[in-house]
Amino acid sequence: MKNILLVCCAGMSTSLLVSKMQAAAIAKGVECKIQATGEAEVKDHIDGTDILLLGPQVRFLLSKFQKSLADKNIPVEVINTLHYGTMNGEKVLDRALELIENN
Amino acid sequence: MEEIIMNLIVHSGEVRSYSMEAIQCAKKGNIAEAKELIEKAEMEMSKAHNVQTSLIQKEAGGEKIEFSLLMVHAQDHLMTSMTLKTLAVEIIDIHEELHRK
């Protein structure tokens, strides 16, 4: 079971991506728990998370999360803008799984 | 329609990120880099504006635009980013002034 956490300002536009990623995960037969949240609620969801993905609109938070998650060994990455804009759940999921694999 | 709205969110989001990165840069004293980031933000802003204008023109042309919470959210993104970029320019000016002294 992989735990993927998506973050944007309020967790709203990323919620849309969550449903597309869930569909992609089912199609691939990968067991995943994918959640979206706002910047302020990350600390409530971070335990058990395998990867944190940031929406491009909160890219400026990358260094903050990299610092605060350094000791938890959770990779953080900004979602590719093109994949985000087109809501390409499959590509984002592939990238997330790749990062978890390499961590 | 969902794709148009996402375009609006993504471009507005880029404006927001570039503006914040520009402020962070200026804070460290990299004024030139901060100004480059503001230019990038401005380019993204014009892209966002093109999307917005096309939507408004459609409505003005009599085409009914469907309203959704996501659309409201996109408008929210656009307005926030516009304000943030305007303020970022001012904040960078202040940092520039401070660093000169």
Backbone of each chain as ProteinMPNN parsed JSONL, in Angstrom:
{"seq_chain_A": "MKNILLVCCAGMSTSLLVSKMQAAAIAKGVECKIQATGEAEVKDHIDGTDILLLGPQVRFLLSKFQKSLADKNIPVEVINTLHYGTMNGEKVLDRALELIENN", "coords_chain_A": {"N_chain_A": [[0.835, -1.211, 0.0], [0.716, 2.067, -1.035], [1.239, 5.348, 0.104], [0.188, 8.396, -0.947], [0.51, 11.866, -0.874], [-0.991, 14.835, -1.85], [-0.477, 18.313, -2.253], [-1.925, 21.518, -2.268], [-2.971, 24.974, -2.299], [-5.497, 25.019, -0.949], [-6.197, 22.483, -1.193], [-7.995, 21.968, -3.141], [-7.935, 22.113, -6.096], [-6.121, 20.075, -6.402], [-7.601, 17.949, -5.516], [-9.114, 17.174, -7.626], [-7.231, 16.034, -9.238], [-6.592, 13.872, -7.674], [-8.765, 12.095, -7.959], [-8.418, 11.355, -10.615], [-5.938, 10.135, -10.461], [-6.494, 8.033, -8.788], [-8.156, 6.533, -10.393], [-6.317, 5.813, -12.338], [-4.613, 4.261, -10.801], [-6.231, 2.089, -10.132], [-6.664, 1.045, -12.665], [-4.098, 0.167, -13.211], [-3.774, -1.671, -11.282], [-2.511, -1.101, -8.895], [-2.083, -0.813, -5.429], [-3.094, 1.929, -3.725], [-3.151, 4.762, -1.538], [-4.448, 7.76, -1.979], [-4.357, 11.155, -1.272], [-5.565, 14.539, -0.981], [-4.569, 17.704, 0.225], [-4.583, 20.87, 2.026], [-2.066, 23.417, 2.41], [-1.764, 24.05, 5.149], [-2.68, 21.817, 6.492], [-0.966, 19.732, 6.169], [0.699, 18.675, 8.175], [-1.068, 17.161, 9.678], [-1.541, 14.983, 8.143], [0.769, 13.795, 7.447], [2.022, 11.587, 8.655], [2.951, 8.326, 7.899], [2.953, 8.783, 5.238], [4.24, 8.208, 1.973], [5.153, 9.743, -0.079], [5.311, 13.21, -0.901], [3.605, 15.379, -2.913], [3.712, 18.473, -4.565], [1.43, 20.932, -5.761], [1.852, 22.912, -8.756], [1.259, 25.558, -8.176], [2.03, 26.002, -5.594], [4.725, 25.874, -5.575], [6.679, 27.418, -4.409], [6.797, 26.556, -1.834], [8.398, 24.409, -1.696], [11.126, 24.331, -0.662], [10.65, 24.759, 2.014], [9.144, 22.483, 2.794], [10.978, 20.517, 2.103], [12.92, 20.971, 3.979], [11.498, 20.593, 6.427], [10.774, 17.95, 6.216], [13.011, 16.492, 6.009], [14.137, 14.866, 8.016], [12.329, 12.844, 8.148], [12.544, 11.266, 5.981], [10.936, 11.491, 3.655], [10.245, 11.829, 0.332], [9.947, 14.893, -1.569], [8.284, 16.516, -4.181], [7.64, 18.796, -6.912], [4.734, 18.792, -8.85], [4.763, 18.107, -12.308], [4.087, 20.789, -14.449], [2.714, 20.632, -16.88], [1.548, 18.084, -16.779], [-0.063, 18.53, -14.611], [-1.751, 20.601, -15.45], [-3.15, 19.354, -17.495], [-4.38, 17.484, -16.092], [-3.335, 14.869, -15.895], [-3.585, 12.014, -14.584], [-2.388, 9.505, -14.707], [0.306, 9.87, -15.522], [1.26, 11.422, -13.392], [0.914, 9.679, -11.287], [2.635, 7.576, -12.077], [5.101, 8.87, -11.885], [5.157, 9.439, -9.152], [5.203, 6.844, -8.05], [7.609, 5.985, -9.058], [9.39, 7.669, -7.725], [8.981, 6.824, -5.093], [9.872, 4.257, -5.275], [12.597, 4.669, -5.818], [13.43, 5.783, -3.511]], "CA_chain_A": [[0.0, 0.0, 0.0], [1.512, 3.3, -1.105], [0.527, 6.541, 0.55], [0.617, 9.581, -1.695], [-0.169, 13.068, -0.393], [-0.872, 15.986, -2.747], [-0.692, 19.566, -1.528], [-1.998, 22.825, -2.923], [-3.315, 26.013, -1.309], [-6.618, 24.603, -0.118], [-6.466, 21.074, -1.477], [-9.168, 21.859, -4.001], [-7.624, 21.676, -7.463], [-5.451, 18.775, -6.369], [-8.599, 16.892, -5.304], [-9.523, 16.74, -8.959], [-6.16, 15.151, -9.704], [-6.666, 12.657, -6.874], [-9.709, 11.14, -8.553], [-7.811, 10.838, -11.86], [-4.848, 9.228, -10.084], [-7.101, 6.814, -8.242], [-8.617, 5.758, -11.548], [-5.116, 5.252, -12.965], [-4.09, 3.219, -9.912], [-7.107, 0.926, -10.277], [-6.373, 0.485, -13.989], [-2.789, -0.486, -13.146], [-3.803, -2.681, -10.237], [-1.6, -0.722, -7.806], [-2.822, -0.419, -4.236], [-2.629, 3.252, -3.329], [-4.034, 5.676, -0.841], [-4.068, 9.076, -2.487], [-5.128, 12.198, -0.593], [-5.184, 15.925, -1.267], [-4.781, 18.543, 1.386], [-4.067, 22.23, 1.929], [-0.734, 23.629, 2.988], [-1.783, 24.091, 6.61], [-3.075, 20.53, 7.093], [0.013, 18.693, 5.85], [1.203, 18.039, 9.404], [-2.054, 16.196, 10.187], [-1.635, 13.822, 7.257], [2.089, 13.394, 6.982], [2.469, 10.298, 9.17], [2.641, 7.192, 7.033], [3.011, 9.182, 3.834], [5.454, 7.767, 1.281], [5.639, 10.83, -0.918], [4.54, 14.457, -0.878], [3.672, 16.071, -4.206], [3.168, 19.83, -4.484], [0.859, 21.525, -6.967], [2.769, 23.948, -9.24], [0.938, 26.874, -7.606], [2.686, 26.17, -4.295], [6.121, 25.481, -5.784], [7.537, 28.184, -3.498], [6.853, 25.891, -0.523], [9.265, 23.233, -1.823], [12.273, 24.307, 0.259], [10.11, 24.653, 3.368], [8.812, 21.078, 3.066], [12.204, 19.714, 2.036], [13.584, 21.145, 5.271], [10.751, 20.018, 7.539], [10.599, 16.502, 6.059], [14.331, 15.881, 5.804], [14.398, 13.801, 8.988], [11.312, 11.782, 8.017], [12.869, 10.514, 4.771], [9.811, 11.506, 2.713], [10.609, 12.687, -0.81], [9.007, 15.959, -1.941], [8.523, 17.019, -5.537], [6.578, 19.611, -7.503], [4.115, 18.091, -9.974], [5.012, 18.688, -13.629], [3.007, 21.731, -14.763], [1.935, 20.135, -18.02], [0.73, 16.973, -16.285], [-1.06, 19.099, -13.699], [-2.721, 21.372, -16.238], [-4.004, 18.465, -18.288], [-4.923, 16.528, -15.123], [-2.901, 13.544, -16.327], [-3.425, 11.222, -13.362], [-1.513, 8.363, -14.931], [1.709, 10.335, -15.518], [1.622, 11.872, -12.042], [1.016, 8.458, -10.476], [3.866, 6.884, -12.474], [6.236, 9.619, -11.324], [5.13, 9.258, -7.698], [5.631, 5.476, -7.748], [9.036, 5.938, -9.389], [10.119, 8.336, -6.635], [8.897, 5.979, -3.899], [10.743, 3.123, -5.603], [14.005, 5.08, -5.746], [13.785, 6.397, -2.219]], "C_chain_A": [[0.868, 1.258, 0.0], [0.635, 4.488, -0.701], [1.044, 7.78, -0.159], [-0.184, 10.787, -1.205], [0.085, 14.234, -1.359], [-1.204, 17.254, -1.97], [-0.878, 20.729, -2.495], [-2.496, 23.822, -1.884], [-4.409, 25.531, -0.376], [-6.952, 23.132, -0.33], [-7.627, 20.884, -2.435], [-8.83, 21.389, -5.419], [-6.89, 20.346, -7.467], [-6.447, 17.635, -6.132], [-9.061, 16.296, -6.625], [-8.508, 15.729, -9.502], [-6.201, 13.823, -8.95], [-7.596, 11.636, -7.533], [-9.153, 10.547, -9.845], [-6.685, 9.844, -11.536], [-5.39, 7.919, -9.522], [-7.565, 5.902, -9.369], [-7.432, 5.067, -12.226], [-4.55, 4.099, -12.136], [-4.915, 1.938, -10.037], [-6.816, 0.23, -11.605], [-5.063, -0.298, -13.984], [-2.771, -1.625, -12.139], [-2.821, -2.395, -9.11], [-2.437, -0.289, -6.609], [-2.264, 0.892, -3.692], [-3.661, 3.966, -2.48], [-3.583, 7.073, -1.262], [-4.973, 10.128, -1.855], [-4.667, 13.565, -1.066], [-5.45, 16.749, -0.024], [-4.248, 19.952, 1.147], [-2.749, 22.344, 2.676], [-0.738, 23.464, 4.516], [-2.055, 22.732, 7.248], [-2.072, 19.414, 6.849], [0.45, 17.944, 7.107], [0.23, 17.0, 9.969], [-2.082, 14.906, 9.367], [-0.303, 13.169, 6.965], [2.531, 12.016, 7.472], [2.017, 9.161, 8.271], [2.682, 7.528, 5.559], [4.33, 8.745, 3.206], [6.026, 8.866, 0.407], [4.702, 12.03, -0.847], [4.711, 15.136, -2.231], [3.019, 17.441, -4.082], [2.564, 20.247, -5.819], [1.782, 22.641, -7.428], [2.487, 25.321, -8.614], [1.531, 27.084, -6.215], [4.156, 25.731, -4.373], [7.056, 26.174, -4.795], [7.632, 27.562, -2.099], [7.831, 24.718, -0.508], [10.383, 23.21, -0.78], [11.808, 24.162, 1.711], [9.816, 23.181, 3.719], [10.047, 20.188, 3.01], [12.921, 19.776, 3.375], [12.832, 20.396, 6.367], [10.609, 18.501, 7.425], [11.916, 15.755, 5.942], [14.562, 14.707, 6.758], [13.39, 12.659, 8.905], [11.57, 10.884, 6.808], [11.66, 10.386, 3.824], [10.208, 12.401, 1.532], [9.515, 13.722, -1.114], [9.311, 16.374, -3.371], [7.341, 17.868, -5.989], [6.04, 18.855, -8.715], [4.42, 18.847, -11.266], [3.803, 19.537, -14.061], [2.099, 21.233, -15.879], [0.996, 19.008, -17.569], [-0.389, 17.486, -15.378], [-2.172, 19.779, -14.494], [-3.673, 20.494, -17.024], [-4.638, 17.399, -17.4], [-4.611, 15.093, -15.538], [-2.55, 12.67, -15.114], [-2.417, 10.106, -13.519], [-0.038, 8.775, -14.833], [2.145, 10.735, -14.113], [1.802, 10.662, -11.13], [2.311, 7.714, -10.78], [5.078, 7.528, -11.823], [6.309, 9.4, -9.8], [5.654, 7.878, -7.323], [7.125, 5.312, -7.99], [9.862, 6.528, -8.237], [10.11, 7.495, -5.36], [9.877, 4.811, -4.056], [12.22, 3.469, -5.378], [14.413, 5.61, -4.385], [14.452, 5.394, -1.279]], "O_chain_A": [[1.654, 1.482, 0.92], [-0.523, 4.61, -1.101], [2.201, 8.165, 0.008], [-1.411, 10.734, -1.132], [1.233, 14.573, -1.646], [-2.105, 17.261, -1.132], [-0.092, 20.907, -3.426], [-2.445, 23.53, -0.689], [-4.275, 25.619, 0.844], [-7.88, 22.602, 0.281], [-8.183, 19.792, -2.541], [-9.37, 20.388, -5.89], [-7.011, 19.571, -8.415], [-6.179, 16.49, -6.497], [-9.354, 15.105, -6.735], [-8.862, 14.729, -10.126], [-5.885, 12.775, -9.512], [-7.256, 10.458, -7.649], [-9.384, 9.374, -10.141], [-6.499, 8.849, -12.236], [-4.829, 6.847, -9.746], [-7.4, 4.683, -9.32], [-7.517, 3.908, -12.633], [-4.073, 3.1, -12.676], [-4.365, 0.836, -10.046], [-6.732, -0.996, -11.676], [-4.937, -1.309, -14.675], [-1.858, -2.45, -12.145], [-2.348, -3.315, -8.443], [-3.376, 0.496, -6.744], [-1.115, 0.959, -3.256], [-4.868, 3.807, -2.663], [-2.476, 7.506, -0.94], [-6.198, 10.013, -1.893], [-3.527, 13.734, -1.499], [-6.428, 16.526, 0.69], [-3.54, 20.193, 0.169], [-2.379, 21.475, 3.466], [0.148, 22.834, 5.094], [-1.706, 22.51, 8.408], [-2.292, 18.278, 7.269], [0.556, 16.718, 7.097], [0.646, 16.069, 10.658], [-2.575, 13.874, 9.825], [-0.239, 12.123, 6.319], [3.315, 11.342, 6.804], [0.84, 9.055, 7.928], [2.468, 6.657, 4.715], [5.395, 8.884, 3.806], [7.234, 8.922, 0.176], [3.482, 11.892, -0.748], [5.831, 15.434, -2.645], [1.911, 17.563, -3.56], [3.117, 19.952, -6.879], [2.44, 23.268, -6.598], [3.388, 26.156, -8.532], [1.539, 28.205, -5.706], [4.745, 25.285, -3.389], [8.078, 25.62, -4.391], [8.447, 27.987, -1.28], [8.071, 24.108, 0.534], [10.576, 22.207, -0.094], [12.476, 23.53, 2.529], [10.186, 22.7, 4.79], [10.161, 19.225, 3.768], [13.461, 18.778, 3.852], [13.433, 19.656, 7.144], [10.353, 17.831, 8.425], [11.936, 14.533, 5.794], [15.114, 13.679, 6.363], [13.583, 11.616, 9.53], [10.901, 9.867, 6.63], [11.399, 9.317, 3.271], [10.475, 13.589, 1.712], [8.325, 13.459, -0.94], [10.473, 16.563, -3.73], [6.212, 17.698, -5.529], [6.817, 18.335, -9.517], [4.343, 20.074, -11.31], [2.662, 19.075, -14.043], [0.879, 21.391, -15.829], [-0.183, 18.981, -17.924], [-1.5, 16.957, -15.373], [-3.36, 19.567, -14.248], [-4.844, 20.828, -17.205], [-5.345, 16.517, -17.887], [-5.482, 14.223, -15.537], [-1.399, 12.597, -14.683], [-1.677, 9.79, -12.587], [0.759, 8.125, -14.157], [3.26, 10.428, -13.691], [2.717, 10.62, -10.307], [3.008, 7.272, -9.866], [5.957, 6.852, -11.289], [7.389, 9.204, -9.242], [6.452, 7.743, -6.394], [7.82, 4.613, -7.252], [10.882, 5.971, -7.832], [11.101, 7.453, -4.632], [10.594, 4.434, -3.129], [12.984, 2.676, -4.828], [15.592, 5.859, -4.131], [14.811, 5.746, -0.156]]}, "seq_chain_B": "MEEIIMNLIVHSGEVRSYSMEAIQCAKKGNIAEAKELIEKAEMEMSKAHNVQTSLIQKEAGGEKIEFSLLMVHAQDHLMTSMTLKTLAVEIIDIHEELHRK", "coords_chain_B": {"N_chain_B": [[-14.437, 22.319, -21.023], [-13.506, 21.982, -18.412], [-10.818, 21.803, -18.874], [-10.147, 24.37, -19.738], [-10.607, 25.81, -17.412], [-8.713, 24.607, -15.76], [-6.414, 25.466, -17.027], [-6.506, 28.163, -16.407], [-6.17, 28.032, -13.639], [-3.621, 26.82, -13.486], [-1.895, 28.683, -14.829], [-2.329, 30.993, -13.267], [-1.43, 29.968, -10.884], [1.27, 29.606, -11.443], [2.044, 32.262, -11.584], [1.692, 33.008, -8.944], [3.575, 31.289, -7.66], [6.03, 32.092, -8.88], [6.053, 34.776, -8.048], [6.229, 34.556, -5.246], [8.655, 33.21, -5.08], [10.276, 35.174, -6.119], [10.117, 37.14, -4.133], [11.334, 35.734, -2.035], [13.87, 35.511, -3.1], [14.681, 38.207, -3.275], [14.788, 38.801, -0.625], [17.066, 37.505, 0.104], [18.825, 39.123, -1.05], [19.304, 38.932, -3.736], [18.546, 40.814, -6.018], [18.468, 41.235, -8.812], [17.907, 38.693, -9.812], [15.451, 38.312, -8.621], [13.938, 40.18, -9.982], [13.974, 39.095, -12.515], [12.418, 36.847, -12.067], [10.006, 38.059, -11.556], [9.47, 39.008, -14.065], [9.004, 36.605, -15.37], [6.724, 35.865, -13.981], [5.029, 37.816, -14.901], [4.789, 37.104, -17.571], [3.403, 34.707, -17.33], [1.125, 35.696, -16.188], [-0.008, 37.107, -18.287], [-0.718, 35.014, -19.899], [-2.632, 33.75, -18.319], [-4.465, 35.77, -18.275], [-5.234, 35.857, -20.943], [-6.753, 33.546, -21.118], [-8.809, 34.172, -19.352], [-9.89, 36.448, -20.613], [-10.837, 35.293, -22.985], [-12.885, 33.744, -21.973], [-14.611, 35.685, -20.909], [-15.234, 37.081, -23.202], [-16.602, 35.138, -24.6], [-18.899, 34.884, -23.054], [-19.903, 37.479, -23.274], [-20.51, 37.378, -25.912], [-22.814, 36.009, -25.945], [-22.762, 33.36, -25.405], [-23.559, 30.838, -23.164], [-21.949, 30.402, -20.137], [-21.049, 27.704, -18.206], [-21.406, 27.443, -14.724], [-19.339, 26.456, -12.043], [-18.089, 25.14, -8.94], [-15.409, 24.8, -9.214], [-14.784, 26.634, -11.191], [-15.238, 29.028, -9.838], [-13.254, 28.76, -7.992], [-11.031, 28.927, -9.648], [-11.2, 31.583, -10.467], [-10.754, 32.762, -8.061], [-8.102, 31.992, -7.638], [-6.896, 33.476, -9.689], [-7.383, 36.187, -8.974], [-6.091, 36.289, -6.458], [-3.462, 35.793, -7.233], [-2.934, 37.997, -8.853], [-3.011, 40.129, -7.047], [-0.957, 39.325, -5.344], [1.278, 39.39, -7.049], [1.445, 42.122, -7.685], [1.979, 43.173, -5.151], [4.381, 41.839, -4.654], [6.171, 43.08, -6.373], [6.355, 45.577, -5.16], [7.395, 44.84, -2.65], [9.875, 43.82, -3.389], [11.07, 46.13, -4.307], [11.35, 47.49, -1.887], [13.169, 45.78, -0.568], [15.313, 46.151, -2.267], [15.944, 48.789, -1.858], [16.677, 48.649, 0.841], [18.932, 47.025, 0.68], [20.672, 48.616, -0.646], [21.488, 50.406, 1.137]], "CA_chain_B": [[-14.515, 23.425, -20.084], [-12.641, 21.698, -17.267], [-9.441, 22.072, -19.28], [-9.973, 25.833, -19.753], [-10.514, 26.223, -16.01], [-7.421, 24.159, -15.237], [-5.434, 26.383, -17.597], [-6.572, 29.387, -15.614], [-5.574, 27.725, -12.337], [-2.189, 26.553, -13.633], [-1.151, 29.918, -15.116], [-2.399, 31.84, -12.068], [-0.577, 29.31, -9.904], [2.654, 29.923, -11.793], [2.251, 33.663, -11.193], [1.821, 32.976, -7.495], [4.848, 30.669, -7.288], [7.131, 32.971, -9.299], [6.047, 35.982, -7.216], [6.748, 34.2, -3.927], [10.084, 32.911, -5.245], [10.931, 36.465, -6.333], [10.241, 37.779, -2.816], [12.351, 34.977, -1.288], [15.149, 35.88, -3.713], [14.999, 39.584, -2.89], [15.092, 38.745, 0.794], [18.475, 37.083, 0.205], [19.669, 40.15, -1.662], [19.434, 38.725, -5.189], [17.52, 41.676, -6.598], [18.388, 41.016, -10.265], [17.213, 37.417, -10.021], [14.066, 38.54, -8.219], [13.26, 40.907, -11.063], [13.781, 38.132, -13.607], [11.284, 36.001, -11.692], [8.802, 38.871, -11.727], [9.188, 39.012, -15.509], [8.381, 35.3, -15.664], [5.37, 35.936, -13.426], [4.227, 38.66, -15.795], [4.473, 36.329, -18.779], [2.348, 33.756, -16.954], [-0.082, 36.48, -15.942], [-0.677, 37.427, -19.547], [-1.351, 33.761, -20.371], [-3.852, 33.574, -17.526], [-5.405, 36.789, -18.712], [-5.792, 35.453, -22.235], [-7.808, 32.559, -20.853], [-9.906, 34.908, -18.735], [-10.514, 37.296, -21.635], [-11.604, 34.472, -23.922], [-14.114, 33.339, -21.273], [-15.508, 36.843, -20.81], [-15.723, 37.379, -24.55], [-17.612, 34.124, -24.936], [-20.142, 35.23, -22.361], [-20.404, 38.71, -23.889], [-21.021, 36.995, -27.225], [-24.1, 35.336, -25.789], [-22.61, 31.947, -25.081], [-23.763, 30.635, -21.73], [-20.833, 29.693, -19.513], [-21.527, 26.919, -17.074], [-20.72, 27.763, -13.484], [-19.045, 25.355, -11.132], [-17.247, 25.56, -7.825], [-14.041, 24.833, -9.733], [-14.647, 27.9, -11.907], [-15.107, 30.059, -8.8], [-11.921, 28.543, -7.427], [-10.071, 29.442, -10.632], [-11.284, 33.04, -10.383], [-10.12, 33.071, -6.793], [-6.674, 31.871, -7.915], [-6.462, 34.59, -10.55], [-7.382, 37.424, -8.195], [-5.041, 36.204, -5.441], [-2.157, 35.906, -7.885], [-2.765, 39.376, -9.322], [-2.663, 40.93, -5.866], [0.353, 38.91, -4.848], [2.328, 39.86, -7.956], [1.547, 43.573, -7.498], [2.661, 43.404, -3.876], [5.746, 41.315, -4.757], [6.97, 44.139, -7.006], [6.591, 46.598, -4.131], [8.269, 44.275, -1.608], [11.225, 43.73, -3.963], [11.58, 47.513, -4.281], [11.77, 47.789, -0.515], [14.414, 45.035, -0.328], [16.368, 46.774, -3.07], [16.282, 50.017, -1.129], [17.37, 48.248, 2.073], [20.249, 46.475, 0.368], [21.543, 49.683, -1.145], [21.993, 51.184, 2.285]], "C_chain_B": [[-13.569, 23.232, -18.887], [-11.186, 22.041, -17.601], [-9.151, 23.58, -19.292], [-9.777, 26.324, -18.318], [-9.162, 25.827, -15.426], [-6.294, 25.041, -15.755], [-5.339, 27.658, -16.787], [-5.881, 29.165, -14.26], [-4.06, 27.563, -12.459], [-1.404, 27.846, -13.888], [-1.18, 30.875, -13.921], [-1.463, 31.292, -10.999], [0.894, 29.596, -10.154], [2.988, 31.356, -11.377], [2.514, 33.713, -9.689], [3.179, 32.426, -7.065], [6.027, 31.565, -7.652], [7.208, 34.202, -8.395], [6.638, 35.692, -5.843], [8.245, 33.915, -3.998], [10.874, 34.205, -5.423], [11.141, 37.17, -4.99], [11.343, 37.082, -2.002], [13.757, 35.324, -1.777], [15.605, 37.262, -3.24], [15.427, 39.642, -1.425], [16.566, 38.373, 1.012], [19.41, 38.099, -0.443], [19.886, 39.982, -3.158], [18.36, 39.511, -5.941], [17.345, 41.412, -8.106], [17.603, 39.741, -10.571], [15.725, 37.559, -9.681], [13.291, 39.221, -9.344], [13.034, 40.016, -12.284], [12.566, 37.249, -13.329], [9.971, 36.763, -11.851], [8.431, 38.941, -13.217], [8.509, 37.713, -15.926], [6.933, 35.298, -15.184], [4.464, 36.743, -14.35], [3.84, 37.925, -17.072], [3.339, 35.342, -18.504], [1.022, 34.489, -16.739], [-0.789, 36.793, -17.258], [-1.336, 36.181, -20.137], [-2.672, 33.529, -19.635], [-4.921, 34.56, -17.995], [-6.043, 36.462, -20.054], [-6.935, 34.466, -22.051], [-9.05, 33.282, -20.318], [-10.665, 35.745, -19.769], [-11.365, 36.461, -22.588], [-12.92, 34.016, -23.293], [-15.118, 34.494, -21.242], [-16.087, 37.187, -22.181], [-16.804, 36.4, -24.986], [-18.956, 34.507, -24.334], [-20.769, 36.478, -22.977], [-21.024, 38.413, -25.253], [-22.305, 36.191, -27.135], [-23.993, 33.86, -25.45], [-22.713, 31.762, -23.562], [-22.587, 29.84, -21.159], [-21.319, 29.004, -18.245], [-20.719, 27.235, -15.819], [-20.529, 26.552, -12.6], [-18.195, 25.92, -10.003], [-15.794, 25.69, -8.295], [-13.776, 26.151, -10.476], [-14.461, 29.056, -10.914], [-13.705, 29.995, -8.199], [-10.842, 29.123, -8.354], [-10.032, 30.974, -10.596], [-10.575, 33.536, -9.128], [-8.594, 33.054, -6.947], [-6.161, 33.092, -8.674], [-6.345, 35.881, -9.746], [-6.26, 37.444, -7.153], [-3.671, 36.441, -6.066], [-1.893, 37.329, -8.356], [-2.324, 40.281, -8.175], [-1.248, 40.621, -5.403], [1.476, 39.447, -5.725], [2.542, 41.363, -7.785], [2.326, 43.883, -6.22], [4.113, 42.942, -3.923], [6.669, 42.381, -5.35], [7.332, 45.203, -5.975], [7.58, 46.102, -3.072], [9.72, 44.184, -2.111], [11.868, 45.122, -3.983], [12.105, 47.878, -2.895], [13.088, 47.077, -0.196], [15.579, 45.679, -1.067], [16.893, 48.023, -2.35], [17.116, 49.686, 0.111], [18.791, 47.772, 1.799], [21.231, 47.533, -0.112], [22.185, 50.429, 0.027], [23.08, 50.444, 3.073]], "O_chain_B": [[-12.928, 24.173, -18.418], [-10.427, 22.502, -16.748], [-8.065, 24.016, -18.913], [-8.901, 27.144, -18.043], [-8.54, 26.597, -14.694], [-5.341, 25.334, -15.033], [-4.252, 28.167, -16.515], [-5.108, 30.006, -13.801], [-3.305, 28.095, -11.645], [-0.378, 28.087, -13.252], [-0.168, 31.496, -13.6], [-0.789, 32.047, -10.298], [1.669, 29.8, -9.221], [4.081, 31.628, -10.879], [3.442, 34.377, -9.229], [3.854, 33.01, -6.218], [6.922, 31.777, -6.834], [8.3, 34.627, -8.017], [7.443, 36.468, -5.328], [9.01, 34.31, -3.118], [12.0, 34.325, -4.939], [12.208, 37.73, -4.737], [12.17, 37.736, -1.368], [14.702, 35.419, -0.993], [16.759, 37.455, -2.857], [16.301, 40.419, -1.042], [17.218, 38.84, 1.945], [20.632, 37.955, -0.391], [20.572, 40.791, -3.782], [17.389, 38.938, -6.436], [16.222, 41.371, -8.609], [16.754, 39.713, -11.462], [14.862, 37.003, -10.36], [12.14, 38.881, -9.62], [12.04, 40.159, -12.995], [11.787, 36.942, -14.231], [8.951, 36.188, -12.231], [7.255, 38.936, -13.583], [7.57, 37.711, -16.722], [6.035, 34.807, -15.868], [3.298, 36.406, -14.556], [2.737, 38.086, -17.593], [2.44, 35.162, -19.324], [-0.051, 33.977, -17.061], [-2.017, 36.752, -17.336], [-2.377, 36.269, -20.789], [-3.683, 33.165, -20.234], [-6.103, 34.232, -18.097], [-7.219, 36.742, -20.287], [-7.953, 34.539, -22.738], [-10.172, 33.043, -20.763], [-11.896, 35.758, -19.805], [-12.47, 36.859, -22.958], [-13.94, 33.91, -23.974], [-16.306, 34.312, -21.508], [-17.261, 37.535, -22.309], [-17.779, 36.768, -25.642], [-19.995, 34.465, -24.993], [-21.981, 36.547, -23.18], [-21.942, 39.104, -25.693], [-22.826, 35.74, -28.155], [-25.001, 33.188, -25.235], [-22.038, 32.443, -22.79], [-22.272, 28.749, -21.634], [-21.906, 29.617, -17.354], [-19.489, 27.285, -15.86], [-21.431, 25.732, -12.43], [-17.657, 27.024, -10.096], [-15.052, 26.562, -7.842], [-12.681, 26.709, -10.397], [-13.635, 29.943, -11.126], [-13.066, 31.014, -7.936], [-9.873, 29.729, -7.897], [-8.964, 31.58, -10.683], [-9.9, 34.566, -9.128], [-7.89, 33.946, -6.472], [-5.123, 33.66, -8.336], [-5.336, 36.583, -9.825], [-5.572, 38.45, -6.976], [-2.837, 37.17, -5.529], [-0.766, 37.816, -8.27], [-1.399, 41.082, -8.309], [-0.455, 41.516, -5.112], [2.501, 39.904, -5.22], [3.68, 41.829, -7.743], [3.211, 44.738, -6.208], [4.984, 43.564, -3.313], [7.797, 42.564, -4.893], [8.469, 45.671, -5.923], [8.478, 46.831, -2.651], [10.664, 44.437, -1.363], [13.059, 45.268, -3.71], [13.162, 48.492, -2.754], [14.005, 47.674, 0.369], [16.695, 45.742, -0.551], [18.097, 48.264, -2.256], [18.118, 50.341, 0.397], [19.722, 48.058, 2.552], [22.447, 47.376, -0.004], [23.271, 50.997, -0.088], [23.595, 50.971, 4.059]]}, "name": "protein", "num_of_chains": 2, "seq": "MKNILLVCCAGMSTSLLVSKMQAAAIAKGVECKIQATGEAEVKDHIDGTDILLLGPQVRFLLSKFQKSLADKNIPVEVINTLHYGTMNGEKVLDRALELIENNMEEIIMNLIVHSGEVRSYSMEAIQCAKKGNIAEAKELIEKAEMEMSKAHNVQTSLIQKEAGGEKIEFSLLMVHAQDHLMTSMTLKTLAVEIIDIHEELHRK"}
